[in-house]
Amino acid sequence: MRVSGLFPWSPTLLTLLALFLRCEADVNTEMQPGPLYRVVGSRLSISCSTSGFPNENSDKDFKFYMASPARPTHFLNIISTEDPDFGYARFLRRIEAGDISLTRVGPNSVIFEIKNLRKEDEGEYECSAVKPRSILNGVFSVKAVVKVIDNSLSVTSGESVTSLPRNEGEALTLTCQASTNTIQHVHLSFIWYLRKDGAEEAKPIISLDKDFTLTPGQGFEQRYREEAIRLDKLGDADYRLQMTKLELSDQGQIYCQAQEWIQDPDRSWYKIAEKDAEEITLTVKPKETSALAVSLSAENAVQEGKELLLSCSISAQNLAGRFFSVAWLWEGNELVRIGPTGILTVTAAYSDQERDGELRATRTENSKYQLRLKPVRTTHGGSYVCRAWPEERDQEGNFKQGGAQDSQPQVVRVSTAESGLSVKMENTLQIISQGEKLRLTCTVDGFKGPLSVAWQHKSVRSPLFSTIIDLSEDGVTEKAEAFAGREVRVTRSKMETFVFEMDQVAPTDSGIYECVVSEKQANGKTHSKFQSANVTVKAIESLVRVILKSRDHGVTVGENAHLMCKVTSPRVPMTLTWSVQKEDSNINTIVVLYSNGSISWSGDQHRYQVEVNSQENTLDVMHSLKILSASHREAGTYQCRVSVFLGKVHKKIPPSNQLKVMVNNPVSELALVSKPTITQSINTDIQIVCKVTSATPKPSLYEVLWELQQEAGNKTVLSSDRNALVTFGTQIEENDSRRISMRRTAEPAFELTIRQARLSDKGLYVCKVVEYLQDPQGEWYFLSDKTTTTNLDVTEPDTNLSIDKKELEVNVSIAEDFSIPCVITEQSSNESQFQVTWFWQKGAEAKPIYTAYRNSTLQPSTENIAVRYGHPLPGQFDLKVKTDAENSGVYFCEVEEWLYSHPYGWRKLAVEKSGNLTVNVDAEGRVNALSGPECMAPIWIAIFAMTVLTLLFVIMILVWRMCKKKTSGGNNSTLWVEQVPLNGKS
């Protein structure tokens, strides 16, 4: 292979230089930092990745080693991606069983996994990226310590039974205990599961995750919002599930599950243990078709001393022929009951009232029951419920009680008529945000005696009020147990003003709030007045809006991109996270801005800038992310995420819209030019120049490819990468690669040289040039390619063979030779070779007498004529013939021109014939040679006359010579003809 360029370097030096340049970037290998705490029997998963290799898309090989605490410097082979027999025997058995695996998740990353961790697996683990010979610098090996601890997670059910029968609509309460003795800092998550009858998998009812966030399971969301399902943590280890109204779909196996989580050094949470409690079979019986419907009616407000009438109505099928028991309950406590036979039963606490005539219960009709309290007292105020039971009588006359059915609660308030007490609530309609402080002010007027106040709350979906906090007449406050952990205060800023405050409100705090003010009168009685306010607490999720936008979605390499994340939110602590997702990866965090002002960078800090601007008189905060000198690495889909902190509660807000940032290459200004057509003869050297006339105004490198397009197909001649390393196409034979080369000039231009051109070289030559630029991170990227073409025509020389055909006159005697010259006056090429054949024609048939081949081989064709061959000058061939009486006739020569061309070899270009030479030899040895046809009578006559005169002249000279010899005494001589043997050599 030939490499030509600006410098006369050998191919080996160029290759080494290219490898050196490609290895400037250091290799970096990373894995999860340790120590990693895992539980015996759990799964161990360690990710390992590498970067900085020249070819990021090729698969890299990894090896994992392990050293036990007993021998910390002795690392054992575990598993490798390139060698299945890499591991030691103790690991190979587990690898074959699938307990240990190494899975490739991308060209540059793997995940090492042990499914069932053993105590002996504790130690230091090393991940090593296999180092190629061509790369010298970088980090190829990293280590992390793994600690294997015992499983101390304990989960037990608080129920002593394994089966619970319940009726549809009834309430269910279950408890579980979960605890751990793990020394390390861990969090527990807790889940209640229900495996419905016929289902293979259990589904979560409600869960409390490791961040103390409650989440209802799929299908239970509406019941959770209606507070029909609750999960409460009681103390350190007890978790209580409450379902207020069971449905038929709740039937199945219920159990609780606890999960133990530990935070790794990279601040990610990892589940190290999981345990389930024993299952409890829940059977939910459907309501009978003859189920009761119970309703209660009463006046909401009654003056003290008046009569309180509580009317209870029941409805059921076949009501006339059935028996029922009916009872009235106050604040959940039963007051009085009418049995199936009409017998009245009063609880001991109210038996005195019955004797005083204050309490009376009667059955007025089959479905009508009444309870009268007279005179009513202020202490009789509260919530009343009517409860009914169906009673079935057996053959012996005994009653069997069925399921109870309650009416909706009815709240009755008793006020003192003679008091002038009045209560006014400020801001009776409030809408506040989650996490804010609720403040209600209650103003009292017309009072004379000591005052006490109770603040009560009724949620939107609850019919009952519950007390939040009391302020006694002595100024002592008492919070209800349900609000013991809440920041709740009631103050009396003035004699007539009571202020209620509750911090960090949640959506569940929405509802009606009542300020119940009680005045203690001089007669010892208490007179109460109340006023209410409707409060709506909006969930923080509905108040926070995150919108991501940008002025420039697409930027050119090297330009800045500006992203703006607009956050509209109440003034609460929040954390904002910028992330990007590239096409071939997961979501990657760039930077996190915490509520305390600290910043944590996960991406390349030098590539980004962040800025926060709060806008005055609005709830908007503008977060800006600027991408500095963007490269293709920064291209991707960007998103900003917000988390808010409400006290100890961490709320994740739905993320912003995704915004795709495209980093475009600059517009290529590359332009090429070459000769459109080149025509040249074979066996000559040809240069095809592909010249760059304009380029992008940045430092550029070029990748060049020469392609030959012919009718038989297209093929790559050679290519040169941006480092000037030349490679021939696979279809180029070795002998062709020796005569084809390319070099670069400083213009720049790319010269393709073809030496000793052949006919097979002709075709359309395409020069394709790719321009490479360097981005701000030093990575090379290419622009669109440009092409130019040159049509090469390789021709053979024109046929220009010409032989001298002028007349020749030869006068020889029998004793002398006569010459038949064959002179080439013009030829097609300097590389031509010739084959000459002389012919003798006597009569109608011409016979070859001698041939001189182009390879210097001589071949006489007849034995009747003695000849001698000569080649005195280039382009001149002579054949000497010895004079003989039989040699008379017509002589001429025929010349063939031959030229060598690849791949056809020697080819005959032309054939030319000389003029005729007529030779006459008389009996006396005279030779007359005339050139021209015999039919030319005048010429022949002239020739004949000249011949006679010549013969006479010759005879006279011979006679004179003979006489002279006689006079001198010399010997007698005779004429002779030399016979040249026809051996083909001159």
N, C-alpha and C positions, 0 to 999 in steps of 0.2 A: 504493500500500500504506500502511496506517495502522498505526503502532506506538504503543501506549498502555501506560503503566506508572506507576511511582511518580514519574517525573521527566518534565517536558515537553520531552524532547529530540527532536530530529529523527531520522529513520531514518539519515541519513548519519553523525551524531555517534555514534549507538549502534553502527553498524557499525565505525567507526574505533576506538571504545573496545574492542569485542570483539577486533579484530585486535591491538590493543596488548597486551591482557591475555594473549592466546595467544602472544605473542612474548616473554614474559619469560624463558623458558629459552633459553640460548645454544645455537646449533648447533655441533657439534664434528665435524670430519672427520679420519679417521685412515688411515694406510697403513703398510706395513712400513718401519721405519727403515733407513737406509743407513749405510755403503755396502754394496751387495749385489755380491759377486764372482760372476761367471758366466763360463763357458767358451764360446769361439766354437763355434757349432753346437749349443749346448745350448738348453734351454727356459728362458725368463724368465717368471716368473709373479709379479704384484704384486697384492695385494688392497687394496681401498679401500672404506671404509665411512663412513657419516655417521649422526649421531644428534642429537636435540633438535628435530626438526621437529614441528610441531603434530600432523600426521597421520602416525604411524609406519607405517601400512599402505599408504600410497600410494607408487607407484614414484617414486624420485628420479632425476634425470638427472645424468650425470657426464661430464667431459671430461678427456682426457689430453693433456699437452704434453711436449715434450722440448727440452733445450738441450744442444748439444755442448760439449765442453771448450774448443774453439777460440772459441766465442761463448757464453760462460756466461750472458749476460743476454738472449739472443735465443731465446725459446721458440717452437717450431713446433707447429702443431696436428697431432695424430696421429689421434685417433678420439674419437667422442662417441656417447652412447646416443640423443640426440634428433635428430641431423642426420647422415645417411649421407655427406654431402659435406663434412663438417667438416675432414677431414685434408688436408694438403698432398699434392701429386701423388706425391712420392717414397714416401709412406705408403699412398696410395689403391691403388696397384698391388699392394702386399703384402697390404692388407686384402682386396681382391678375390680374391687367390690363397689366402686363408685363413691366411697366415703371421702376421698381426696380427689380434687379436680382442679385443673387450670384452664379457664375458659377465655378465649380471645373475644373481646368486645369491640375491637377496632384494630386498625393497622398498628397502632402505637400503645395499646393498653390491654391488660388482662385482669382477670379476677381469680385469685387463689381462694379455695373454699374447702373447709372441713365440715362435713354435715353433722357429725356426732363427735363433739370435742371430748378428749380424754384428759385426765390429769397429767399424763406424760407428754401432752402436746404443749405444755408451758415452756417458754423459752424465748430466745431472740430469733426472729425470722428475717431473712435477707432476700430481697428481690434484685436480680441482676439482669440487665439488658445485655444480650450478646454483643460484644464489641467487634465491629468489622475491622479488617486490617487497614482500610483506607482512612479511618478516623482515629485521631490521636488524643484529642482533648475532650473533657467532659466528665460528668458524674454518671457512671454506669451501674452503680450498686448502692442500694439504700437498705436500712435496717429498721425494725420496729420490734418492741418487746410485747409479748402476749402473756398475760397473767390469767391462769385458770383457777377459778374459785368455786366453792361448793354452792349448790342451790339451796338458799335459805328462805325462799318464798313459801308462805303458808296461806292457804285459802280454805275456809270452812263455812258451811251453811249454818245460819242461825236457827234453822227450823229442825225440829226433832222428828218430823214425819217426812216420808218420801212421796206422799200422795195428798193432794188438797182438792176436795170437791167444793165447787163454788157455783152460785147461780148467776145467770146473766144479769149484769147491772150491779152486782155487788162489788165491794171494794176488796183489794188484795194488798197486803203489806208483807214483804219478805226482807230479811236481813242477811248479810254475809260479813265475815271477818277476814281481812287480808292484812298480812304483816310480813316483814322481812328483817333479817338480822345482818344484812350485808353492811360491812364497815364503810365501803365507799359511798359517795354521795349518789343516791339513786332516787328516781321518781316512780310512783306506781300509777298505772292507769287501771280503770275498773269498768267492766262491761257486764250488763245483764243480757243473757241470750234466751231466745225462745225457739225451740225446734218444734214446729207445728206438726200435727199428726200427718204422716204420709210424706213429709219432707225429709230429704237426706241431710241438708245443711241447716245449721241453726243461724238465725238472723238476729242482729243486735236489737234490743228494745231501746236501750239508752246507755250512753257511755260517758265516762269522765276521763278525759285524756290526761297525759302526763303534764300538760300545761294548765290543768284544772278547768278545762272548757267542757261544758255539757253539750252533747250532740245526740239528738234522737235518731233512732234507727229508721231505715227506709220503711214507710208505711205507718210510722208512729209520729210523724211530724205534726199533724193536725192535733192529735191528742196531747202532744207536748205543749203546743201553743195554747191549748185550752186548759193547761195545768191538770189534765186528767192523768198524766204520768209524771212522776218526780223521782229524782235520785238525790238523796241527801247523805252527806258524810257526817256521821255522828262520832265525834271524838277522833282518835288516831287510827282506828282500825275498822270501825263499823260503817257499812254502806247499806242504806235502806232504800228499797224500791217500793213505791206507792202507785197503785193503779186504782183510780177512784171508781170506775165503772168498767167491769170486765165485759168483753165482747166474746161471742162464740168463737171468733178467729183466734182468741188468746189461748185456746186449749192446746196443750202439748207439754213438752218437757222444758222447764225453766231452770237455768243454772247461772251462776256468776263466774266470771273469769277475771283474774288479776294478772297484770303484766308488769314486769320489772324492767325499767329503762335506766341506762347509764350514759353519761355524757363523755364522749371520747375527747382526746386533746384537741381535735379539729373542731370542737364545739358542736358536733352532730350527735344526736341521740340514737342509741342502739338498744334494741330489745334483747335482754340477756336471759330472761326467764318468763315462763307463762304457765299458769296452773288453773285448773277448773275445779269448782266445788261439785259435790254430788248433785245429780239432777233431781228435781222435784216434779212429779207428774201433776199437772193442773187439769182438772176436769171442769168444764163450764157447762152447766145445764141450761138449756133454753127456757125462756119464760113460758109458762103454761098459757094456753089459749084463753083460759078463764082468769088470767091475771087481773089483780085489782088495779083500779085507778082511784087515787085518793087526792082530794083537794081540800084546802083550808082557806077560810075567809075570815077577816077581822078588820077592825078599824086600825089604821096605822098610828093614830094619836088619840089618846084618851086622857081626860083630866082626872087628876087624883080624886078619889071618892066616888067616881062614876062606876058604871058596870062595864066590864069587858066581856064581850060575847065572842066566842071562838066556835065557828060552825064548820063541821067536818062532813064531807060527802064522799061516798064510795060508790063505785059502779063496777059491775061484773056480770057475766052471763048467769042466767037462772038465779038472779039475786033473791027472789022471794023464797026459794026453797033452801037457802044456804045459811050458814052461821058464820059470824065474824066477831072478832075481838077488836076494840078500838081504844086507843090510848092517846093522851095529849102529853107532849114533851115541851119543857121550857129549858132553853140553853142546854139541850141534850139530856136533861134529867126528866124522867117520867113523873108526871103529877098524879094522874088518875087514869084508870082503865075500866072499860065496860066489857065484861066477859060475854061469851056466846049466849048465855042464858039470861043476860041483863044484870048480872051481879056487879056491883060497883066496888072497885078496889082503889083505895087512896094510899099513897106512900106515907110513911110515918112523918116526914117533914111537913106535910100539909094536912095532917089529920085534925090539927087544932083549927085550921081555917074552915074545914068542913063543919065542925061543931058550931063555929060561930056564924055559919050560914054564908061564908064568903065564897065557897067553892061548891058548884053543883054541876053534875054531868048527867045528861038524859039522852034517850033515844027517841026522837020525835017521829021518825018514819023508818021504813026498812033500810033506807040508804042515808038518813040524816041523823047526825049526832051533834049535840051542843054542849059546850062547857062555858059556864058563867062564873065570873069572879066579881063579887060586889061586897063592899066597896073596893075598887082597885087601888093599889098602893103604887108609889113610885118605884118600889123594889120589884114590882111585877113587870116592869118594862124589860124587853128583850126579844129573843127569837123563839117562836112557837112552831111546833111541827105536830101534825096529826099522823098517827101510824095505825095501820090496820093489818089483821092477819086472817086468812081464811081458816075455818075450823071444820074438820071432817069428823062426824060421829060414827063410831063403829057399832057393831051389833050389841055390844054390852053397854052402850050409852056413854062411853068415854070419848073425849074430844082429842083429836090429833091436830096440832097447830101446823099450818103451812108457812110459806115464806112471807116475810113482812114487806109492806110497801109503804113508803113515806110520802107525804105531801111535800110541796115546796115550802121552805121556811117562810114564815110571816113575821116581820119585825113590828113590834108594838112599842110605842113610846108613851110614857105616862108623865104628864106635866102637872105642876101645882097651879091651880087657877088663880089664887090670890096674889101670886108674885108678879111684879112688873118687870121681871128679867127679860131682856132681849139680847140677841146675839147677831152680829153681822160679820160676814167673812169677806175680806178683801180679795180681789182677784179670784173670783169664783170659777174662772176658766183659765187654766194655765197649760201651755205647751212648752216643755223644756227638753233638753237633749240628755241622752244617756251620759252619765258621769258628772252631770252638773248637780248643784245643790238645790233641793226643793225648799222653798220658804213660803209658809202660809201664816197670815196674820188674822187673828180673831179678836174683834172688838165687842166689849160687853157694855150694856147700859141698863139702868133701872134696877140695879141690885142694891141690897141693903145688908145682907149677911155675908159671911165668908164664902169664897168661891173656890171651887176645884174644877179642873178641866181634864178631859180625856180626849186624846186624838185617836180616831179610829179610821180604818181603811177597809174598803171593799173593792176587790179587783173586778175587772170587767166581766169575768166569767163566773164570779162567785156571788151567790145571793146573800151572803152573810157578811157583816162587819166584824172585823177583829181589832182589838185594842192594840195600839202601837206603844203609847206612853201615857202615863198619868202624872198630873201635877196636883198634889194634895193642897188643901187649904193652908197647910203648914209650910208649903214650899218644897216638899219632898217629892222628887221624881222617881218613877218606877217604870222601867221598860219591860215590855212583854218578852217572854223567853225567845220567841221567834225572831226578835230584833236585838238579841243580846250582843251579837257581833257587829251591829251596824252603828254608824255615827248618827245618833238621833238625839235631838235636844228640844226641850220646851222651856221657854223663858217668859217671864212676866215683866216686860220692859216698863210698863206703866200699870197703875191699878186696874185699868179697864182694858189692857191689851195683852194678849197671849200670842207668842210667836213660836211657831213650830218649824224646825229645820231638820233636814235629813240629807246627808252627803251621799255622793256617788250613787245617784238613783239609776235604776235599770228599767227596761221596758215592763218588767213584771210589777213595778211599782205604780203603773198606770191604774187609774180607777177613781173612785169617789172618796174624798177625805172629809171627815166630819170633825168639827170642833164641838164637843158636848160639854157645855158649862153647867155645873150644878151649884145651886145656892142653898146653903143651910139656913133654914128659917128659925125664927125664935121658938116656934112650937116643936122644934126638933125634926121637923120634916124637911125633906130635900126637894127642891124644885129645879128641874133641868130644862134647858133650852139648847138647841143645836142648830148649826148651819153647815152647809156642805160646799165643797169645791170640786170641780171636775178637773183632774190632772191627767195629761197625756205625756208620756215619756217616749220620745222617739229613739229608736235603736240607733246606735252610732253608725251602723252600716248604712242606714238610710240617709244619714246626714253628711257622710263623707263621700265626696265625688273626686275621682282621679281621672284627669284627661291628659293624654300625651299628644303633643303636636310638634311640628317642626317646620321651619321655613324652607328647608332644603332636604327633601327626602333622598335626592340623589346628588352626590358630590363626586368630583374628580379626584383621583389619587393625589395626595399632597394638600388638598384643601381641608378646611375645618367644617365640621357638621355641628349644628346647634339644635339640641333637643330640649323641649320645655315641658315639664310635668306640672300641671296646674292642680293644686290640691285645695278643694273647698271643704272646710271642716271647722267645727267649733274649736276653741282654743284648749286642746287637750294634748298631753304628751304623745308624740308619735315618732315612729321610726320609718324612714323611707329607704327603699332598696332599689337601686338601678341594676337591671339584668339584661342580658342579651342571649339570644338563642340563634346559633348558626345552623346551617343546613344539615351538617353531619354531626351534631352534638346535642347534648341536653342544655337546659337553661343554666347559664353561668352568671354568677353574681359578679358585678363590677365593683360596687361600693355600697356601703350601708351608712346612712346618716342617722345617728341615734338622737334621742330626745334631749340628752344632756350635752349635746354639741360635739361629741366625739365622732370620729370618722374611721371606718374600717374598710381598707381597700383589699379586694380579692383579685382584681384585674391589674393590668399594667398601669400604675399610677401616672406614669409619664405620658401616657396616651390620652388621658382624660383630664378635664377640669370640672368641678362642681361649684354651683353657686346657689344661694337661697335668698329670695327677696320676699319680704312680707309687704302686702299691699295695704295701705292705710284705709281705714273705714270700711274694710271688707273682711270676709272670712277666707280670702284667697291667699295662698302662699305659692309662689312660683319657684320651682326647683329646676335648675338648668344643668344640663350635662353637655359639655362641649368635647367633641372628638377632635383632637389636635392632629393635624397632618395625617388625615385618614389614609389607611392602606386597605388592601383587600381583607386583611385579618379583622378589621373592625366592621365589615359588612355583616348584616344580620337583622334579626327582628328584635327590637328593643321594647322594654316594658318597665314601668315603675310600679312598685308595690308599697302599700302603706299599712302599717300596724299601729293601732292606738292602744294606750294604756289607761285603763280606768281603775285606779287603785291597784289592786293586785291582779286584776283581770286583764288579759292580753287579747285584744280583738284583731283578727285579720280582716282587712277590708278587701273587697273584690278588686283585683288589679286593674290597671288602666287598660285602655285599648292597646293593641300591638301596633308598632310602627316599624315598618321595614326601611332600613337605611341601605341604599345601594351605593357602592363605591365603584365608579365607572373609570375605565381607562381614558386617558386623554385622546382626542381625535388624532389619528395618525396622519402625519403630513408626508409620509414616505412616498417618493415617486421614483420610478425606475425608467431607464431607457436602454435600448440595445438596437443593433442593426436588425431591421426586419428580415433581410435576406442576405445570405452569404453563399456565393458559388465559387467552388475551388476544385482543382483537379485532385485526383487520387495521388497518394504517396507524398503529399505536401503537408506541412504543419498548418493547423487552423486555430485561430483564437476567436472565441466568442466572448464579448465584454458586456457584462451587466452592470450598469453604472447607476449609482444613487445620485439623483439630481437634487433632491430635497429630503430633509428628515425632520423629525420632531426636535424642537430646540432644547434638547436635554441630552446629557451624555448617553449614548446608545451603544448597544452591541447588536450584532446581526447574526441570524441563523439563515443559512443559504442552502437551497436544494436545487440541483439541476436534474430535470426530467426529460427523457427523450420519448416523444410520441411518434409512433410509426403505425402503419396499417396492421402489422402483426400484433400490436399491443403497445402499452406504455411501460416504461421501466425507469427506475431511479438510477441515474448515472453515479452521482455522489452527493453527499451532503456535508455541510460544515456547521457545527454547533456554534453557540455564541462565544465559546472559548477557542474557536478556530481549529477544533479537532475534526479532521476530515475522515469520513467513512464512505466506502464505496457501496453501491447498491448490491443486493444479493444476486441479481441477474448479470452483473458485470463479471466476465471471466478474468482470470488472473493475468493472461497476456494482454488483455485490453487495459487493465488497471496500470500496467507499466508505461503505457503511452498516453494516459489521460491524467491530467492534474488540474488543480485550481489554486490560484493565489489571490490574495487581497492586496489592493493598493490603497494609498492614503486618501484617495479622492472622496469617499471610498468607491471602489469598483471591484468587481469579482470576475476574474478572467478564467475561463475554461479553455484549456489548451488540449488539442487533439493532435498528436504527432503521427506522421505517416498515415494520413487519412485513407479510409477504405470506403468502398461503396456502401457497406453496411452501416456507416456512420451517419448517413444522410437521414433527415427527418426534421421534425419541429422540436427545437430545444426550448424548454420552459425554465426560466429562472424565477424561483419563488423565494422571496426574502421576507423574513419575519424580524421585526424590530423589537428589541428588548430594552426596557427602561427599569430603573431601580427606584423602589418606593422608599418612603422615609424610614422604614425599618431595615433597609438594606436588602430586601427580597427583590429578586428580578421577576418581572412580569412582562408578558408579550402583548403587542398590539396586533391588529388584523394584518394578515400577510398581503403583500402586493406581488404581482407577477408581470413579466415581460417575456416576449417570445422572439425567437430567431429561427427562420427556416433555412436549414443548411442543405445545399445541393452539392454532392460530390460527383464530379463528372470525369469521364475518360477523355484523353486528348483527342482532337479532331484528326481524322485520317488525312494526312498530307504527304503520303508516299508518292515520290516521283522518280523516274529513272531516265537517264540521258538516252535519247533515242536518235541522236544525230548519226549521219552516215560516216562510215569508216572505210578507208581503202587500204588494203594490206597487200604488199607485193613481196612474196617470199619464194625462195627456191625449194626444191624437194628436200634439200638437205637442211632447211631451216624450219623453225616452228612458226605458226601464226597464232596470234592472240585474239581471244573473244572477250573483250572487256564488258563488265556490267557495273555501271556507275550510278549510285543513288544520289540524286541532286537535292532531295528534300525528304525529311522523315517526320513522323507524328510526335515523337518524344525522344528526349536524350537517353531515356532508359530503354528504348526499343532494341530488340535483337532481330537478326535477319536470317532467313533460310533461302539460299540461292540454288536454283537448278538450271543447268544448261541443256538445251535441246538441239538435236540434229534432225533436220527434215530433208529427206530425199524422196521425192514423190509426194504422195498425199498424206503419209503418216509421219508424225513427229515423235522421235524417241528421245527420252532423257539419257544424257550421256554422263552427267556428273552432278552430284548434289553436295553442297556444303551446308550442313545443319547449323542451327543457332547455338548448339552446345559444342561446336567445333568438331563434330563428327563428319568425316568425308565418306562419300559412298559413290564409287563409279558404277555406272549402269550398263555399260557395254564393253566388250573386249575387242571390238573392231577398230577402235580409235585410241591411239596413244595420247594421253593428256597429262598436263601438269597444272596443279591449282596454285593460285597465289592471291594474297590479300595485302597488297602493298600499302594502301592508304585506307583510313576510315571512310567507309561508304563506297569503296572501290574493290571489286572482286574480278580477278582475271583467271581465265582458263586458257592455257597454251596447248595447242593441238599440233602434233608432229605431221608434217606434210606427207601425204600419200595420195596416189592416184585415185583411191576410193573415197577420199575425204571431201570430195566436192559435194556441195549441197547448201541448204539454208540453215544458218545457226542463229539462235536467240537465247536469252536468259529470262527466267521468271523469278521475281523476288517476293517473298512473304515476310510481312512485318509482324512481330510478336511483342506483346507487352504484358508484364506481370501485374496482377491486381488481386488484393485479398477480398474475399475468400475464394475467388474463382481460379487462382493460379495463372498460368500462362495462357493468354488469349490471342488469337490471330486477328489483327486489325485490318490488314489490307493485302492485296495481291496485285502486282504490276508486272507487265511484260515489256521487254525491250524491243527495239526495232530489229528487223531481220538483217542478217549478214550473209550474203551469198558468196560462196567460195568455189572457184573453178580451178582445178589443177589439171594442166595439160600433160601429155605423155612425156614431154621433155622436162617436166618438173616445174613449169610456170604456174603460178597461182594468180588468179584474178579474183579479187574480192570486191564485190559491188553491193552496195546497200540499196535495196529497193525491190520492187516487184519485177518479175521476169517479163511481164507483159508490156513493159515500157520500152518499145522498139527503138526510138531514137537514142535513148540512153544506152541501150545495149549495143547499138551500132558504134556509138562513140567509144564505149568501153572496149569493144572488140578492136577497134582501130588502135586505141592506145595500147592495148595488150600486145598487138602485133608489133607495134613500134618498139615497145619495151623489150619484147623477146628478141627482136633483131639486134637491139642495143646490147642485150645480155649476151647473145651469141657472139657478137663481135668482140665483146670483152673477153669471153671465154676463149675464143680463137686466139686472141692476142696473148692471153695468159699462157695458153698451151704452147704457142710458138715460143714464147719467152722461156718457158720451162725446158723446151727441147734444146733451145740454144744454150741454156744453162746446164743441161745434163740432168735435170730432175726426173723423179719417178712419175709414172702415169697415175691419175686419180679419177674416181667415178663419184656421182651424186648418191647420197644415202638418206634414208629416213629413220630417225631414232624411234624405236618402239618403247614407249613408257609403260611399264607394267601398271595395270589398273588395281593398285593396292589402296587407293583412297587417300594417299599421303603425298604431299607436295615435296 
